[in-house]
Amino acid sequence: MPGTNEAALRAAVAAFNDPGRRERYLDLYTPDVVLHGYPGNAQGREGVRSFCSQLWAAFPDIRLSIDELIASEDRLASRYTLTGTQAADFYGAPVGGGQTEVDGVGWFHFRDGVVVEAWQVSAALETLMRFSARAAKATPRTSASAAAAALRWEEKHPDA
């Protein structure tokens, strides 16, 4: 049923992007959907609702676009992009203004046209760091591993 599952996902994305119909996005998931990669160990449709409610409040103009889909029987993988302007705090990241774009991948297990298990992988952590840095009008901090590598280089090559 890849075609049916793809149609269900596309209908849910259309609802996600329509502020008057956003709650319909949640129809994509069973009440007891098993979630992987959501913040705070969210579970079930209520976990999706909690995450999306915070997302929609922080980014009222948010848009979800499907960049690519791969379907096989009861599985569907989606590469997606979220774009929007932050208008409120989001998971502790203060408002920084400006357009934001986040790329991600979702892997969905469907049963009877609804998602029973979902895995999400996105650049959310990097994006939250950018939000905080933008709000503080500071540049993002380099990673600890990059700083350690630079220090090791300087120790081995003092004259470089």
N, C-alpha and C positions, 0 to 999 in steps of 0.2 A: 503493500500500500504506500510506496514512496510518494506517489502523486497526491494522495489524500493527506498525508502528513505534511507535505510541502504546502498544500493549500491551507491547511490549518495554521502553519507557522506564518504564512504570508498574511492571512486574515488577522492573526494576533498582532503582527507588526503594524498593520494598518490601524488597528485600535490603539496600540501604544502611541502612535504618532498623532492621534486625534484627541486633544484635551477633553472633549466632551464624551469620549468613549473609552478612555484609558482603562477603566475597570474591566472591560471586556478582554483585555490582554490576558488577564488571569485565567480565563476560560481555557487557555492552552494547557494548563496543568491540572492533574488530579489533585484532590484535597490532600492526599498523603504523599505527594511527589517527594522523591529523595533528591536532595540538592547537594552539589559539590562545588566548592569555589565561591560560595556566597559569604559575605561578611557575617561575623557573629554566629557561625554555625546555624544559620537559618534553615528551617525545614518546613516542608509542606507548603501548600498554596499560601498560607498566612505568612510564611517566611518570604515568599516572593512578593506578596502584597506589601510587607513592611519595607523591604528593600526598594521596591518600585515607588512607593509613596514618598520615601525620602529623596529618591532620585528626581521624581516629578516636582517635588517642592523646591529642591535646590536648583533645578534646571527646568523652569516652566516651558521653555521653547525646545526641549530636547527632541531629537529625531533619531530614530533607529533605522539604519539602512542595511539591507542584506547585500553583501558584496559577492558572495559565492555560496552555493549549496551543493552538497554531495549527499545523495540519499541511497540507501540500500535496505530493502525490506522494512524493518521496524526501527531503523536508525537513520538519523539525519544530522549532518554536520553543517554548521553555518559559520562563515567568516563575516563579521559585521563591523559597522562603524556607528558610534554614538557621537552626535554633535549637539552642542548647546551652549548657552551662556549661563554661568553660575550666578544665581540671584540670592542664594541663602547658603548658610553653612552646610557642608556635606561631610558626614562622618568626621567632624572635628576640623575640617579644612575651612578656614574663613573665606568669605567672598573676596574674590580677587578681580572680578570683571574679566571681560574678554571672552572670545569664543574658544571653546575647548573641543578637542576631538580625541576619542578613545577607540582604539581598535581592539577587537576581541574575537574569540572563537567559542561557539557553543556546540555541545554534542548532546543530542537528545535521543532518548529511548521512548518510543511511542507504543501505546497499546490502545486499540480502538479509537485512533485519531486524537488522543491526548497524551501529553508527556507524563511518564511515570518516573523518570529519572533524568536529571540534567546536570551537565558539567559545564562550568563557565571558566574561561581563562581570558583575562583582559589586562590591559596596562593600567589598571585602576590604582595600584600603589604608586607607580611613577606619576600618574596624573594627580593624585592627592598631594604628592610632594611639590608638583608644579603649582597647584592651587595655593598651598601654604607659602611657597616662595614668592609667588606673584603678589599675594596679599601683603606679605612683609616687605615687598619691593626689594627682595634680595635674590641673588642667583642661587639656583639649586646646589646643594652640597654634593661634592663628588663622592662616589662610593668609597667605602672603607677599603675594599680590595684594590681599587685603583690607586688610592693614596699609599697603601702598603707596597704596591708594585713600584711606584715612583720612588719611594724611600729606598727600597732594595736596589733599584737602578743607581741612585745617587751614591749609595754605599759602595757599590762595585765599580762605579765609574766616577770617582771624585773630581777628575780633571775634565769631565765632559761638559 
